[in-house]
Amino acid sequence: MSASSGFVATGITLTSTEFGSGQIIDVTPPPFTVSAVDVSHQLSPSNAREFIPGRLVDNGQLRCRIIFEGTNLTRATSGVPYVITYPNSATAYFDGFIQEFTPTGVLDDKMTADVAVKVTGPVTTSGN
């Protein structure tokens, strides 16, 4: 039996011209979804629906929480490059734009902001 592997999610960086390489607290990389095209018909076997995968991939949204400094946001009017670098040096590259930005201030705590970046186009990965 082989040993388990993985890495601790400390040291992830996110770089973009929309908010620089700010202090990231949490990050959820963009997932992808493919539509399911219904190709069912009157003679589908066992009266069960049949599906085929669609051709277009929706690369969803990157979601993250950052320490908000009040000045580390520049909203782009079109997709700009984003780079996620993981602790094992693997990277993900994509273009996107800020779709949601929600700053939060809690009494006697740091200002944070929840950010959702809509991915436009492909996500390219490299490394481990």
Residue pairs with C-beta under 8 A, 6 or more apart in sequence:
7 86
7 87
7 88
8 87
9 86
9 87
10 87
11 86
11 87
12 24
12 27
12 84
12 85
12 86
12 87
13 21
13 24
13 83
13 84
13 85
14 21
14 22
14 24
14 27
14 62
14 64
14 82
14 83
14 84
14 85
15 21
15 82
15 83
15 85
16 80
16 81
16 82
16 83
16 96
16 117
17 74
17 76
17 80
17 81
18 73
18 74
18 75
18 76
18 80
18 97
18 98
18 117
19 66
19 72
19 73
19 74
19 98
19 115
20 72
22 66
22 67
22 69
22 72
23 66
23 67
24 64
24 65
24 66
25 64
25 65
25 66
25 67
25 112
26 64
26 65
27 62
27 63
27 64
27 65
27 84
28 62
28 63
28 64
29 62
29 84
29 92
30 59
30 60
30 61
30 62
30 92
30 94
30 96
30 117
30 119
30 123
31 59
31 60
32 57
32 58
32 59
32 60
32 123
33 57
33 58
33 60
34 53
34 54
34 56
34 57
34 58
35 53
35 54
35 56
35 58
36 51
36 52
36 53
36 54
37 51
37 52
37 53
37 54
38 49
38 50
38 51
39 50
39 51
39 52
40 48
40 49
40 50
40 51
41 50
44 50
57 122
59 94
59 119
59 121
59 122
59 123
60 119
61 96
61 99
61 116
61 117
61 118
61 119
62 82
62 84
62 94
62 96
62 115
62 116
62 117
62 119
63 114
63 115
63 116
63 117
64 114
64 115
64 117
65 112
65 113
65 114
65 115
66 72
66 112
66 113
66 115
67 110
67 111
67 112
68 103
68 104
68 111
68 112
68 113
69 111
70 111
73 98
73 101
73 113
75 97
75 98
75 101
76 97
76 98
77 97
78 97
79 95
79 96
79 97
79 120
79 121
80 95
80 96
80 97
81 93
81 94
81 95
82 93
82 94
82 95
82 96
82 117
83 91
83 92
83 93
84 91
84 92
85 91
86 127
86 128
88 127
88 128
89 127
89 128
90 125
90 126
90 127
90 128
91 125
91 126
91 127
92 123
92 124
92 125
93 123
93 124
93 125
93 126
94 119
94 120
94 121
94 122
94 123
94 124
95 119
95 120
95 121
96 117
96 118
96 119
96 120
97 117
97 118
97 120
98 115
98 116
98 117
98 118
99 116
99 117
99 118
100 114
100 115
100 116
101 113
101 114
101 115
101 116
102 113
102 114
102 115
103 111
103 112
103 113
104 111
104 112
104 113
104 114
105 111
